[in-house]
Amino acid sequence: MIDSTTGDLTRIAVDREFRRKGIATRLLHKAVSMMKTDFIKVLNIPVDDISIHCFLNDRNIPVINRQFEMILPF
């Protein structure tokens, strides 16, 4: 899902069985073409998901900020 006015791409994912076939690259190109901004922000990337970090890095989309989850124990 994208928000074309803010440049937000809330998540991009491809099932493991279908990776390395250009699907995510095509999805990313489509998302970028729909943006009304000159940048894109990919949100909700798990810290431990090395494959998405590598995918984005290979496309010159660096990880700039990290989100921390706060848990309140009961």
Predicted model as a PDB file, atoms N, CA, C, CB and O in Angstrom, pLDDT in the B-factor column:
MODEL        1                                                                  
ATOM      1  N   MET A   1       0.840  -1.173   0.000  1.00 82.00           N  
ATOM      2  CA  MET A   1       0.000   0.000   0.000  1.00 82.00           C  
ATOM      3  C   MET A   1       0.886   1.237   0.000  1.00 82.00           C  
ATOM      4  CB  MET A   1      -0.956  -0.003   1.211  1.00 82.00           C  
ATOM      5  O   MET A   1       1.909   1.279   0.683  1.00 82.00           O  
ATOM      6  N   ILE A   2       0.490   2.234  -0.763  1.00 89.00           N  
ATOM      7  CA  ILE A   2       1.274   3.461  -0.827  1.00 89.00           C  
ATOM      8  C   ILE A   2       0.400   4.670  -0.503  1.00 89.00           C  
ATOM      9  CB  ILE A   2       1.914   3.621  -2.215  1.00 89.00           C  
ATOM     10  O   ILE A   2      -0.821   4.643  -0.653  1.00 89.00           O  
ATOM     11  N   ASP A   3       1.066   5.719  -0.057  1.00 92.00           N  
ATOM     12  CA  ASP A   3       0.432   7.028   0.075  1.00 92.00           C  
ATOM     13  C   ASP A   3       1.208   7.938  -0.859  1.00 92.00           C  
ATOM     14  CB  ASP A   3       0.434   7.565   1.583  1.00 92.00           C  
ATOM     15  O   ASP A   3       2.308   8.384  -0.535  1.00 92.00           O  
ATOM     16  N   SER A   4       0.634   8.206  -2.007  1.00 93.00           N  
ATOM     17  CA  SER A   4       1.359   8.928  -3.046  1.00 93.00           C  
ATOM     18  C   SER A   4       1.665  10.367  -2.676  1.00 93.00           C  
ATOM     19  CB  SER A   4       0.577   8.902  -4.316  1.00 93.00           C  
ATOM     20  O   SER A   4       2.582  10.958  -3.247  1.00 93.00           O  
ATOM     21  N   THR A   5       0.930  10.951  -1.742  1.00 94.00           N  
ATOM     22  CA  THR A   5       1.186  12.342  -1.365  1.00 94.00           C  
ATOM     23  C   THR A   5       2.303  12.485  -0.337  1.00 94.00           C  
ATOM     24  CB  THR A   5      -0.075  12.965  -0.823  1.00 94.00           C  
ATOM     25  O   THR A   5       2.946  13.532  -0.271  1.00 94.00           O  
ATOM     26  N   THR A   6       2.544  11.455   0.463  1.00 93.00           N  
ATOM     27  CA  THR A   6       3.609  11.517   1.473  1.00 93.00           C  
ATOM     28  C   THR A   6       4.859  10.755   1.056  1.00 93.00           C  
ATOM     29  CB  THR A   6       3.104  10.970   2.791  1.00 93.00           C  
ATOM     30  O   THR A   6       5.915  10.921   1.666  1.00 93.00           O  
ATOM     31  N   GLY A   7       4.754   9.923   0.026  1.00 92.00           N  
ATOM     32  CA  GLY A   7       5.885   9.101  -0.406  1.00 92.00           C  
ATOM     33  C   GLY A   7       6.042   7.832   0.393  1.00 92.00           C  
ATOM     34  O   GLY A   7       7.067   7.158   0.295  1.00 92.00           O  
ATOM     35  N   ASP A   8       5.025   7.491   1.195  1.00 92.00           N  
ATOM     36  CA  ASP A   8       5.106   6.309   2.060  1.00 92.00           C  
ATOM     37  C   ASP A   8       4.723   5.028   1.315  1.00 92.00           C  
ATOM     38  CB  ASP A   8       4.200   6.488   3.278  1.00 92.00           C  
ATOM     39  O   ASP A   8       3.677   4.951   0.670  1.00 92.00           O  
ATOM     40  N   LEU A   9       5.575   4.055   1.421  1.00 91.00           N  
ATOM     41  CA  LEU A   9       5.290   2.688   0.963  1.00 91.00           C  
ATOM     42  C   LEU A   9       5.265   1.860   2.241  1.00 91.00           C  
ATOM     43  CB  LEU A   9       6.380   2.140  -0.105  1.00 91.00           C  
ATOM     44  O   LEU A   9       6.307   1.624   2.852  1.00 91.00           O  
ATOM     45  N   THR A  10       4.070   1.417   2.646  1.00 88.00           N  
ATOM     46  CA  THR A  10       3.950   0.795   3.966  1.00 88.00           C  
ATOM     47  C   THR A  10       4.556  -0.589   4.056  1.00 88.00           C  
ATOM     48  CB  THR A  10       2.523   0.717   4.352  1.00 88.00           C  
ATOM     49  O   THR A  10       4.914  -1.032   5.148  1.00 88.00           O  
ATOM     50  N   ARG A  11       4.678  -1.272   2.955  1.00 81.00           N  
ATOM     51  CA  ARG A  11       5.338  -2.594   2.981  1.00 81.00           C  
ATOM     52  C   ARG A  11       5.446  -3.111   1.566  1.00 81.00           C  
ATOM     53  CB  ARG A  11       4.556  -3.611   3.876  1.00 81.00           C  
ATOM     54  O   ARG A  11       4.567  -2.885   0.734  1.00 81.00           O  
ATOM     55  N   ILE A  12       6.519  -3.798   1.309  1.00 85.00           N  
ATOM     56  CA  ILE A  12       6.694  -4.488   0.039  1.00 85.00           C  
ATOM     57  C   ILE A  12       7.196  -5.884   0.385  1.00 85.00           C  
ATOM     58  CB  ILE A  12       7.695  -3.718  -0.928  1.00 85.00           C  
ATOM     59  O   ILE A  12       8.164  -6.040   1.129  1.00 85.00           O  
ATOM     60  N   ALA A  13       6.534  -6.887  -0.158  1.00 86.00           N  
ATOM     61  CA  ALA A  13       6.913  -8.257   0.172  1.00 86.00           C  
ATOM     62  C   ALA A  13       6.584  -9.187  -0.992  1.00 86.00           C  
ATOM     63  CB  ALA A  13       6.200  -8.726   1.457  1.00 86.00           C  
ATOM     64  O   ALA A  13       5.608  -8.993  -1.718  1.00 86.00           O  
ATOM     65  N   VAL A  14       7.420 -10.189  -1.140  1.00 91.00           N  
ATOM     66  CA  VAL A  14       7.219 -11.234  -2.143  1.00 91.00           C  
ATOM     67  C   VAL A  14       7.465 -12.568  -1.445  1.00 91.00           C  
ATOM     68  CB  VAL A  14       8.175 -11.044  -3.396  1.00 91.00           C  
ATOM     69  O   VAL A  14       8.453 -12.720  -0.726  1.00 91.00           O  
ATOM     70  N   ASP A  15       6.591 -13.515  -1.650  1.00 92.00           N  
ATOM     71  CA  ASP A  15       6.753 -14.841  -1.066  1.00 92.00           C  
ATOM     72  C   ASP A  15       8.122 -15.407  -1.438  1.00 92.00           C  
ATOM     73  CB  ASP A  15       5.624 -15.790  -1.537  1.00 92.00           C  
ATOM     74  O   ASP A  15       8.587 -15.230  -2.564  1.00 92.00           O  
ATOM     75  N   ARG A  16       8.758 -16.080  -0.498  1.00 90.00           N  
ATOM     76  CA  ARG A  16      10.110 -16.628  -0.721  1.00 90.00           C  
ATOM     77  C   ARG A  16      10.214 -17.456  -2.001  1.00 90.00           C  
ATOM     78  CB  ARG A  16      10.519 -17.488   0.464  1.00 90.00           C  
ATOM     79  O   ARG A  16      11.231 -17.411  -2.693  1.00 90.00           O  
ATOM     80  N   GLU A  17       9.176 -18.198  -2.308  1.00 94.00           N  
ATOM     81  CA  GLU A  17       9.191 -19.067  -3.485  1.00 94.00           C  
ATOM     82  C   GLU A  17       9.318 -18.279  -4.795  1.00 94.00           C  
ATOM     83  CB  GLU A  17       7.926 -19.912  -3.517  1.00 94.00           C  
ATOM     84  O   GLU A  17       9.783 -18.814  -5.801  1.00 94.00           O  
ATOM     85  N   PHE A  18       8.909 -17.022  -4.778  1.00 94.00           N  
ATOM     86  CA  PHE A  18       8.883 -16.227  -6.003  1.00 94.00           C  
ATOM     87  C   PHE A  18       9.937 -15.117  -6.037  1.00 94.00           C  
ATOM     88  CB  PHE A  18       7.523 -15.622  -6.176  1.00 94.00           C  
ATOM     89  O   PHE A  18       9.913 -14.271  -6.931  1.00 94.00           O  
ATOM     90  N   ARG A  19      10.849 -15.114  -5.086  1.00 91.00           N  
ATOM     91  CA  ARG A  19      11.886 -14.089  -5.047  1.00 91.00           C  
ATOM     92  C   ARG A  19      12.950 -14.340  -6.114  1.00 91.00           C  
ATOM     93  CB  ARG A  19      12.531 -14.041  -3.662  1.00 91.00           C  
ATOM     94  O   ARG A  19      13.066 -15.432  -6.669  1.00 91.00           O  
ATOM     95  N   ARG A  20      13.714 -13.292  -6.374  1.00 92.00           N  
ATOM     96  CA  ARG A  20      14.810 -13.316  -7.362  1.00 92.00           C  
ATOM     97  C   ARG A  20      14.278 -13.508  -8.783  1.00 92.00           C  
ATOM     98  CB  ARG A  20      15.811 -14.439  -7.025  1.00 92.00           C  
ATOM     99  O   ARG A  20      14.961 -14.075  -9.637  1.00 92.00           O  
ATOM    100  N   LYS A  21      13.053 -13.032  -9.030  1.00 95.00           N  
ATOM    101  CA  LYS A  21      12.448 -13.128 -10.360  1.00 95.00           C  
ATOM    102  C   LYS A  21      12.042 -11.748 -10.881  1.00 95.00           C  
ATOM    103  CB  LYS A  21      11.225 -14.059 -10.325  1.00 95.00           C  
ATOM    104  O   LYS A  21      11.400 -11.645 -11.927  1.00 95.00           O  
ATOM    105  N   GLY A  22      12.413 -10.685 -10.157  1.00 94.00           N  
ATOM    106  CA  GLY A  22      12.119  -9.326 -10.594  1.00 94.00           C  
ATOM    107  C   GLY A  22      10.764  -8.795 -10.150  1.00 94.00           C  
ATOM    108  O   GLY A  22      10.388  -7.684 -10.523  1.00 94.00           O  
ATOM    109  N   ILE A  23      10.029  -9.562  -9.365  1.00 95.00           N  
ATOM    110  CA  ILE A  23       8.687  -9.146  -8.954  1.00 95.00           C  
ATOM    111  C   ILE A  23       8.743  -7.925  -8.044  1.00 95.00           C  
ATOM    112  CB  ILE A  23       7.966 -10.295  -8.243  1.00 95.00           C  
ATOM    113  O   ILE A  23       8.026  -6.952  -8.277  1.00 95.00           O  
ATOM    114  N   ALA A  24       9.573  -7.959  -7.023  1.00 93.00           N  
ATOM    115  CA  ALA A  24       9.668  -6.827  -6.094  1.00 93.00           C  
ATOM    116  C   ALA A  24      10.180  -5.579  -6.806  1.00 93.00           C  
ATOM    117  CB  ALA A  24      10.591  -7.176  -4.913  1.00 93.00           C  
ATOM    118  O   ALA A  24       9.740  -4.468  -6.511  1.00 93.00           O  
ATOM    119  N   THR A  25      11.099  -5.759  -7.734  1.00 94.00           N  
ATOM    120  CA  THR A  25      11.614  -4.620  -8.494  1.00 94.00           C  
ATOM    121  C   THR A  25      10.495  -3.974  -9.304  1.00 94.00           C  
ATOM    122  CB  THR A  25      12.763  -5.061  -9.423  1.00 94.00           C  
ATOM    123  O   THR A  25      10.392  -2.748  -9.353  1.00 94.00           O  
ATOM    124  N   ARG A  26       9.669  -4.780  -9.932  1.00 95.00           N  
ATOM    125  CA  ARG A  26       8.532  -4.232 -10.687  1.00 95.00           C  
ATOM    126  C   ARG A  26       7.523  -3.556  -9.771  1.00 95.00           C  
ATOM    127  CB  ARG A  26       7.842  -5.337 -11.486  1.00 95.00           C  
ATOM    128  O   ARG A  26       6.982  -2.504 -10.110  1.00 95.00           O  
ATOM    129  N   LEU A  27       7.268  -4.157  -8.609  1.00 93.00           N  
ATOM    130  CA  LEU A  27       6.356  -3.540  -7.642  1.00 93.00           C  
ATOM    131  C   LEU A  27       6.904  -2.183  -7.175  1.00 93.00           C  
ATOM    132  CB  LEU A  27       6.140  -4.481  -6.427  1.00 93.00           C  
ATOM    133  O   LEU A  27       6.162  -1.206  -7.077  1.00 93.00           O  
ATOM    134  N   LEU A  28       8.192  -2.138  -6.893  1.00 92.00           N  
ATOM    135  CA  LEU A  28       8.815  -0.902  -6.444  1.00 92.00           C  
ATOM    136  C   LEU A  28       8.751   0.162  -7.538  1.00 92.00           C  
ATOM    137  CB  LEU A  28      10.271  -1.156  -6.030  1.00 92.00           C  
ATOM    138  O   LEU A  28       8.422   1.314  -7.254  1.00 92.00           O  
ATOM    139  N   HIS A  29       9.056  -0.201  -8.774  1.00 93.00           N  
ATOM    140  CA  HIS A  29       8.980   0.755  -9.886  1.00 93.00           C  
ATOM    141  C   HIS A  29       7.563   1.299 -10.042  1.00 93.00           C  
ATOM    142  CB  HIS A  29       9.438   0.092 -11.200  1.00 93.00           C  
ATOM    143  O   HIS A  29       7.380   2.495 -10.269  1.00 93.00           O  
ATOM    144  N   LYS A  30       6.571   0.441  -9.923  1.00 94.00           N  
ATOM    145  CA  LYS A  30       5.181   0.871 -10.033  1.00 94.00           C  
ATOM    146  C   LYS A  30       4.831   1.836  -8.910  1.00 94.00           C  
ATOM    147  CB  LYS A  30       4.236  -0.338 -10.008  1.00 94.00           C  
ATOM    148  O   LYS A  30       4.194   2.863  -9.144  1.00 94.00           O  
ATOM    149  N   ALA A  31       5.250   1.506  -7.682  1.00 92.00           N  
ATOM    150  CA  ALA A  31       4.975   2.378  -6.542  1.00 92.00           C  
ATOM    151  C   ALA A  31       5.628   3.743  -6.743  1.00 92.00           C  
ATOM    152  CB  ALA A  31       5.475   1.734  -5.234  1.00 92.00           C  
ATOM    153  O   ALA A  31       5.002   4.775  -6.501  1.00 92.00           O  
ATOM    154  N   VAL A  32       6.876   3.749  -7.183  1.00 91.00           N  
ATOM    155  CA  VAL A  32       7.592   5.007  -7.410  1.00 91.00           C  
ATOM    156  C   VAL A  32       6.890   5.827  -8.488  1.00 91.00           C  
ATOM    157  CB  VAL A  32       9.059   4.736  -7.814  1.00 91.00           C  
ATOM    158  O   VAL A  32       6.782   7.047  -8.359  1.00 91.00           O  
ATOM    159  N   SER A  33       6.415   5.182  -9.539  1.00 94.00           N  
ATOM    160  CA  SER A  33       5.751   5.906 -10.626  1.00 94.00           C  
ATOM    161  C   SER A  33       4.441   6.554 -10.173  1.00 94.00           C  
ATOM    162  CB  SER A  33       5.479   4.963 -11.790  1.00 94.00           C  
ATOM    163  O   SER A  33       3.970   7.505 -10.796  1.00 94.00           O  
ATOM    164  N   MET A  34       3.860   6.047  -9.100  1.00 94.00           N  
ATOM    165  CA  MET A  34       2.598   6.586  -8.600  1.00 94.00           C  
ATOM    166  C   MET A  34       2.798   7.699  -7.569  1.00 94.00           C  
ATOM    167  CB  MET A  34       1.776   5.474  -7.991  1.00 94.00           C  
ATOM    168  O   MET A  34       1.840   8.378  -7.199  1.00 94.00           O  
ATOM    169  N   MET A  35       4.022   7.887  -7.110  1.00 94.00           N  
ATOM    170  CA  MET A  35       4.309   8.887  -6.086  1.00 94.00           C  
ATOM    171  C   MET A  35       4.232  10.300  -6.663  1.00 94.00           C  
ATOM    172  CB  MET A  35       5.693   8.640  -5.473  1.00 94.00           C  
ATOM    173  O   MET A  35       4.641  10.550  -7.797  1.00 94.00           O  
ATOM    174  N   LYS A  36       3.702  11.209  -5.859  1.00 95.00           N  
ATOM    175  CA  LYS A  36       3.669  12.624  -6.219  1.00 95.00           C  
ATOM    176  C   LYS A  36       4.849  13.365  -5.587  1.00 95.00           C  
ATOM    177  CB  LYS A  36       2.335  13.262  -5.777  1.00 95.00           C  
ATOM    178  O   LYS A  36       4.962  14.586  -5.690  1.00 95.00           O  
ATOM    179  N   THR A  37       5.709  12.612  -4.944  1.00 94.00           N  
ATOM    180  CA  THR A  37       6.895  13.172  -4.299  1.00 94.00           C  
ATOM    181  C   THR A  37       8.126  12.771  -5.102  1.00 94.00           C  
ATOM    182  CB  THR A  37       7.014  12.690  -2.820  1.00 94.00           C  
ATOM    183  O   THR A  37       8.050  11.927  -5.994  1.00 94.00           O  
ATOM    184  N   ASP A  38       9.256  13.383  -4.777  1.00 90.00           N  
ATOM    185  CA  ASP A  38      10.501  13.003  -5.447  1.00 90.00           C  
ATOM    186  C   ASP A  38      11.332  12.059  -4.574  1.00 90.00           C  
ATOM    187  CB  ASP A  38      11.322  14.255  -5.800  1.00 90.00           C  
ATOM    188  O   ASP A  38      12.540  11.923  -4.768  1.00 90.00           O  
ATOM    189  N   PHE A  39      10.673  11.413  -3.615  1.00 87.00           N  
ATOM    190  CA  PHE A  39      11.333  10.462  -2.723  1.00 87.00           C  
ATOM    191  C   PHE A  39      10.336   9.377  -2.355  1.00 87.00           C  
ATOM    192  CB  PHE A  39      11.887  11.170  -1.444  1.00 87.00           C  
ATOM    193  O   PHE A  39       9.138   9.494  -2.616  1.00 87.00           O  
ATOM    194  N   ILE A  40      10.850   8.324  -1.747  1.00 87.00           N  
ATOM    195  CA  ILE A  40      10.007   7.228  -1.265  1.00 87.00           C  
ATOM    196  C   ILE A  40      10.507   6.827   0.115  1.00 87.00           C  
ATOM    197  CB  ILE A  40      10.028   6.004  -2.254  1.00 87.00           C  
ATOM    198  O   ILE A  40      11.712   6.789   0.363  1.00 87.00           O  
ATOM    199  N   LYS A  41       9.574   6.528   1.008  1.00 88.00           N  
ATOM    200  CA  LYS A  41       9.897   6.040   2.352  1.00 88.00           C  
ATOM    201  C   LYS A  41       9.250   4.672   2.504  1.00 88.00           C  
ATOM    202  CB  LYS A  41       9.401   7.037   3.475  1.00 88.00           C  
ATOM    203  O   LYS A  41       8.032   4.538   2.386  1.00 88.00           O  
ATOM    204  N   VAL A  42      10.051   3.676   2.761  1.00 88.00           N  
ATOM    205  CA  VAL A  42       9.525   2.324   2.966  1.00 88.00           C  
ATOM    206  C   VAL A  42       9.379   2.129   4.468  1.00 88.00           C  
ATOM    207  CB  VAL A  42      10.466   1.219   2.326  1.00 88.00           C  
ATOM    208  O   VAL A  42      10.348   2.253   5.217  1.00 88.00           O  
ATOM    209  N   LEU A  43       8.173   1.827   4.896  1.00 86.00           N  
ATOM    210  CA  LEU A  43       7.862   1.710   6.321  1.00 86.00           C  
ATOM    211  C   LEU A  43       7.627   0.259   6.714  1.00 86.00           C  
ATOM    212  CB  LEU A  43       6.633   2.552   6.672  1.00 86.00           C  
ATOM    213  O   LEU A  43       7.420  -0.610   5.867  1.00 86.00           O  
ATOM    214  N   ASN A  44       7.666   0.023   8.018  1.00 81.00           N  
ATOM    215  CA  ASN A  44       7.320  -1.285   8.594  1.00 81.00           C  
ATOM    216  C   ASN A  44       8.251  -2.406   8.138  1.00 81.00           C  
ATOM    217  CB  ASN A  44       5.897  -1.643   8.233  1.00 81.00           C  
ATOM    218  O   ASN A  44       7.797  -3.499   7.800  1.00 81.00           O  
ATOM    219  N   ILE A  45       9.532  -2.134   8.131  1.00 83.00           N  
ATOM    220  CA  ILE A  45      10.514  -3.148   7.757  1.00 83.00           C  
ATOM    221  C   ILE A  45      11.057  -3.779   9.040  1.00 83.00           C  
ATOM    222  CB  ILE A  45      11.675  -2.531   6.892  1.00 83.00           C  
ATOM    223  O   ILE A  45      11.655  -3.087   9.865  1.00 83.00           O  
ATOM    224  N   PRO A  46      10.855  -5.070   9.212  1.00 81.00           N  
ATOM    225  CA  PRO A  46      11.408  -5.722  10.405  1.00 81.00           C  
ATOM    226  C   PRO A  46      12.933  -5.592  10.451  1.00 81.00           C  
ATOM    227  CB  PRO A  46      11.006  -7.209  10.436  1.00 81.00           C  
ATOM    228  O   PRO A  46      13.608  -5.757   9.435  1.00 81.00           O  
ATOM    229  N   VAL A  47      13.457  -5.300  11.621  1.00 79.00           N  
ATOM    230  CA  VAL A  47      14.897  -5.113  11.790  1.00 79.00           C  
ATOM    231  C   VAL A  47      15.674  -6.354  11.373  1.00 79.00           C  
ATOM    232  CB  VAL A  47      15.217  -4.763  13.238  1.00 79.00           C  
ATOM    233  O   VAL A  47      16.778  -6.246  10.840  1.00 79.00           O  
ATOM    234  N   ASP A  48      15.104  -7.533  11.612  1.00 83.00           N  
ATOM    235  CA  ASP A  48      15.815  -8.781  11.337  1.00 83.00           C  
ATOM    236  C   ASP A  48      15.587  -9.315   9.915  1.00 83.00           C  
ATOM    237  CB  ASP A  48      15.394  -9.827  12.336  1.00 83.00           C  
ATOM    238  O   ASP A  48      16.057 -10.406   9.590  1.00 83.00           O  
ATOM    239  N   ASP A  49      14.884  -8.574   9.077  1.00 85.00           N  
ATOM    240  CA  ASP A  49      14.624  -9.019   7.699  1.00 85.00           C  
ATOM    241  C   ASP A  49      15.765  -8.558   6.791  1.00 85.00           C  
ATOM    242  CB  ASP A  49      13.254  -8.465   7.182  1.00 85.00           C  
ATOM    243  O   ASP A  49      15.682  -7.516   6.141  1.00 85.00           O  
ATOM    244  N   ILE A  50      16.814  -9.350   6.763  1.00 88.00           N  
ATOM    245  CA  ILE A  50      18.018  -9.004   6.009  1.00 88.00           C  
ATOM    246  C   ILE A  50      17.736  -8.900   4.516  1.00 88.00           C  
ATOM    247  CB  ILE A  50      19.108 -10.036   6.258  1.00 88.00           C  
ATOM    248  O   ILE A  50      18.322  -8.051   3.843  1.00 88.00           O  
ATOM    249  N   SER A  51      16.859  -9.737   3.984  1.00 89.00           N  
ATOM    250  CA  SER A  51      16.616  -9.743   2.547  1.00 89.00           C  
ATOM    251  C   SER A  51      16.028  -8.422   2.060  1.00 89.00           C  
ATOM    252  CB  SER A  51      15.688 -10.883   2.185  1.00 89.00           C  
ATOM    253  O   SER A  51      16.433  -7.928   1.008  1.00 89.00           O  
ATOM    254  N   ILE A  52      15.087  -7.840   2.796  1.00 88.00           N  
ATOM    255  CA  ILE A  52      14.504  -6.568   2.364  1.00 88.00           C  
ATOM    256  C   ILE A  52      15.507  -5.437   2.517  1.00 88.00           C  
ATOM    257  CB  ILE A  52      13.232  -6.257   3.164  1.00 88.00           C  
ATOM    258  O   ILE A  52      15.538  -4.517   1.701  1.00 88.00           O  
ATOM    259  N   HIS A  53      16.328  -5.501   3.560  1.00 89.00           N  
ATOM    260  CA  HIS A  53      17.371  -4.482   3.732  1.00 89.00           C  
ATOM    261  C   HIS A  53      18.349  -4.530   2.550  1.00 89.00           C  
ATOM    262  CB  HIS A  53      18.131  -4.693   5.078  1.00 89.00           C  
ATOM    263  O   HIS A  53      18.727  -3.488   2.014  1.00 89.00           O  
ATOM    264  N   CYS A  54      18.749  -5.715   2.154  1.00 91.00           N  
ATOM    265  CA  CYS A  54      19.661  -5.871   1.007  1.00 91.00           C  
ATOM    266  C   CYS A  54      18.992  -5.413  -0.283  1.00 91.00           C  
ATOM    267  CB  CYS A  54      20.117  -7.338   0.870  1.00 91.00           C  
ATOM    268  O   CYS A  54      19.617  -4.728  -1.093  1.00 91.00           O  
ATOM    269  N   PHE A  55      17.743  -5.779  -0.480  1.00 92.00           N  
ATOM    270  CA  PHE A  55      16.992  -5.383  -1.668  1.00 92.00           C  
ATOM    271  C   PHE A  55      16.952  -3.863  -1.791  1.00 92.00           C  
ATOM    272  CB  PHE A  55      15.565  -5.954  -1.620  1.00 92.00           C  
ATOM    273  O   PHE A  55      17.246  -3.314  -2.853  1.00 92.00           O  
ATOM    274  N   LEU A  56      16.587  -3.185  -0.703  1.00 90.00           N  
ATOM    275  CA  LEU A  56      16.493  -1.731  -0.738  1.00 90.00           C  
ATOM    276  C   LEU A  56      17.864  -1.086  -0.908  1.00 90.00           C  
ATOM    277  CB  LEU A  56      15.829  -1.217   0.530  1.00 90.00           C  
ATOM    278  O   LEU A  56      18.008  -0.127  -1.667  1.00 90.00           O  
ATOM    279  N   ASN A  57      18.853  -1.595  -0.219  1.00 91.00           N  
ATOM    280  CA  ASN A  57      20.208  -1.058  -0.324  1.00 91.00           C  
ATOM    281  C   ASN A  57      20.736  -1.181  -1.755  1.00 91.00           C  
ATOM    282  CB  ASN A  57      21.148  -1.784   0.653  1.00 91.00           C  
ATOM    283  O   ASN A  57      21.392  -0.267  -2.253  1.00 91.00           O  
ATOM    284  N   ASP A  58      20.459  -2.289  -2.405  1.00 92.00           N  
ATOM    285  CA  ASP A  58      20.884  -2.486  -3.799  1.00 92.00           C  
ATOM    286  C   ASP A  58      20.229  -1.493  -4.741  1.00 92.00           C  
ATOM    287  CB  ASP A  58      20.565  -3.902  -4.252  1.00 92.00           C  
ATOM    288  O   ASP A  58      20.718  -1.269  -5.849  1.00 92.00           O  
ATOM    289  N   ARG A  59      19.121  -0.894  -4.309  1.00 90.00           N  
ATOM    290  CA  ARG A  59      18.404   0.082  -5.134  1.00 90.00           C  
ATOM    291  C   ARG A  59      18.593   1.503  -4.616  1.00 90.00           C  
ATOM    292  CB  ARG A  59      16.917  -0.257  -5.182  1.00 90.00           C  
ATOM    293  O   ARG A  59      17.810   2.403  -4.919  1.00 90.00           O  
ATOM    294  N   ASN A  60      19.654   1.684  -3.826  1.00 88.00           N  
ATOM    295  CA  ASN A  60      20.011   3.003  -3.278  1.00 88.00           C  
ATOM    296  C   ASN A  60      18.916   3.615  -2.408  1.00 88.00           C  
ATOM    297  CB  ASN A  60      20.334   3.952  -4.406  1.00 88.00           C  
ATOM    298  O   ASN A  60      18.707   4.828  -2.414  1.00 88.00           O  
ATOM    299  N   ILE A  61      18.228   2.766  -1.670  1.00 85.00           N  
ATOM    300  CA  ILE A  61      17.251   3.223  -0.686  1.00 85.00           C  
ATOM    301  C   ILE A  61      17.807   2.820   0.679  1.00 85.00           C  
ATOM    302  CB  ILE A  61      15.801   2.604  -0.947  1.00 85.00           C  
ATOM    303  O   ILE A  61      17.569   1.707   1.150  1.00 85.00           O  
ATOM    304  N   PRO A  62      18.548   3.732   1.309  1.00 81.00           N  
ATOM    305  CA  PRO A  62      19.196   3.377   2.579  1.00 81.00           C  
ATOM    306  C   PRO A  62      18.219   3.356   3.749  1.00 81.00           C  
ATOM    307  CB  PRO A  62      20.320   4.351   2.877  1.00 81.00           C  
ATOM    308  O   PRO A  62      17.192   4.035   3.734  1.00 81.00           O  
ATOM    309  N   VAL A  63      18.558   2.569   4.755  1.00 78.00           N  
ATOM    310  CA  VAL A  63      17.805   2.571   6.005  1.00 78.00           C  
ATOM    311  C   VAL A  63      18.316   3.756   6.807  1.00 78.00           C  
ATOM    312  CB  VAL A  63      17.963   1.206   6.801  1.00 78.00           C  
ATOM    313  O   VAL A  63      19.481   3.799   7.202  1.00 78.00           O  
ATOM    314  N   ILE A  64      17.429   4.718   7.043  1.00 76.00           N  
ATOM    315  CA  ILE A  64      17.830   5.936   7.739  1.00 76.00           C  
ATOM    316  C   ILE A  64      17.371   5.923   9.183  1.00 76.00           C  
ATOM    317  CB  ILE A  64      17.277   7.159   7.030  1.00 76.00           C  
ATOM    318  O   ILE A  64      18.143   6.231  10.091  1.00 76.00           O  
ATOM    319  N   ASN A  65      16.138   5.573   9.391  1.00 72.00           N  
ATOM    320  CA  ASN A  65      15.563   5.545  10.735  1.00 72.00           C  
ATOM    321  C   ASN A  65      15.128   4.135  11.091  1.00 72.00           C  
ATOM    322  CB  ASN A  65      14.373   6.513  10.842  1.00 72.00           C  
ATOM    323  O   ASN A  65      14.803   3.324  10.224  1.00 72.00           O  
ATOM    324  N   ARG A  66      15.132   3.874  12.357  1.00 68.00           N  
ATOM    325  CA  ARG A  66      14.640   2.593  12.840  1.00 68.00           C  
ATOM    326  C   ARG A  66      13.508   2.865  13.818  1.00 68.00           C  
ATOM    327  CB  ARG A  66      15.780   1.756  13.509  1.00 68.00           C  
ATOM    328  O   ARG A  66      13.514   3.865  14.536  1.00 68.00           O  
ATOM    329  N   GLN A  67      12.553   1.972  13.833  1.00 66.00           N  
ATOM    330  CA  GLN A  67      11.423   2.089  14.743  1.00 66.00           C  
ATOM    331  C   GLN A  67      11.627   1.101  15.879  1.00 66.00           C  
ATOM    332  CB  GLN A  67      10.070   1.835  14.008  1.00 66.00           C  
ATOM    333  O   GLN A  67      12.027  -0.042  15.656  1.00 66.00           O  
ATOM    334  N   PHE A  68      11.355   1.541  17.075  1.00 68.00           N  
ATOM    335  CA  PHE A  68      11.492   0.679  18.234  1.00 68.00           C  
ATOM    336  C   PHE A  68      10.110   0.348  18.783  1.00 68.00           C  
ATOM    337  CB  PHE A  68      12.369   1.346  19.317  1.00 68.00           C  
ATOM    338  O   PHE A  68       9.241   1.214  18.883  1.00 68.00           O  
ATOM    339  N   GLU A  69       9.927  -0.900  19.129  1.00 70.00           N  
ATOM    340  CA  GLU A  69       8.657  -1.329  19.707  1.00 70.00           C  
ATOM    341  C   GLU A  69       8.766  -1.229  21.217  1.00 70.00           C  
ATOM    342  CB  GLU A  69       8.287  -2.783  19.264  1.00 70.00           C  
ATOM    343  O   GLU A  69       9.729  -1.702  21.822  1.00 70.00           O  
ATOM    344  N   MET A  70       7.778  -0.615  21.803  1.00 73.00           N  
ATOM    345  CA  MET A  70       7.743  -0.477  23.260  1.00 73.00           C  
ATOM    346  C   MET A  70       6.713  -1.458  23.805  1.00 73.00           C  
ATOM    347  CB  MET A  70       7.403   0.995  23.690  1.00 73.00           C  
ATOM    348  O   MET A  70       5.567  -1.484  23.357  1.00 73.00           O  
ATOM    349  N   ILE A  71       7.126  -2.253  24.762  1.00 78.00           N  
ATOM    350  CA  ILE A  71       6.258  -3.267  25.350  1.00 78.00           C  
ATOM    351  C   ILE A  71       6.110  -2.968  26.836  1.00 78.00           C  
ATOM    352  CB  ILE A  71       6.826  -4.706  25.119  1.00 78.00           C  
ATOM    353  O   ILE A  71       7.101  -2.770  27.538  1.00 78.00           O  
ATOM    354  N   LEU A  72       4.883  -2.937  27.304  1.00 82.00           N  
ATOM    355  CA  LEU A  72       4.597  -2.716  28.711  1.00 82.00           C  
ATOM    356  C   LEU A  72       4.272  -4.059  29.342  1.00 82.00           C  
ATOM    357  CB  LEU A  72       3.428  -1.704  28.904  1.00 82.00           C  
ATOM    358  O   LEU A  72       3.223  -4.635  29.052  1.00 82.00           O  
ATOM    359  N   PRO A  73       5.147  -4.567  30.196  1.00 86.00           N  
ATOM    360  CA  PRO A  73       4.860  -5.860  30.837  1.00 86.00           C  
ATOM    361  C   PRO A  73       3.720  -5.711  31.852  1.00 86.00           C  
ATOM    362  CB  PRO A  73       6.133  -6.418  31.536  1.00 86.00           C  
ATOM    363  O   PRO A  73       3.571  -4.671  32.494  1.00 86.00           O  
ATOM    364  N   PHE A  74       2.927  -6.770  31.978  1.00 81.00           N  
ATOM    365  CA  PHE A  74       1.811  -6.757  32.923  1.00 81.00           C  
ATOM    366  C   PHE A  74       2.210  -7.405  34.212  1.00 81.00           C  
ATOM    367  CB  PHE A  74       0.596  -7.458  32.345  1.00 81.00           C  
ATOM    368  O   PHE A  74       1.401  -7.490  35.136  1.00 81.00           O  
TER     369      PHE A  74                                                      
ENDMDL                                                                          
END                                                                             
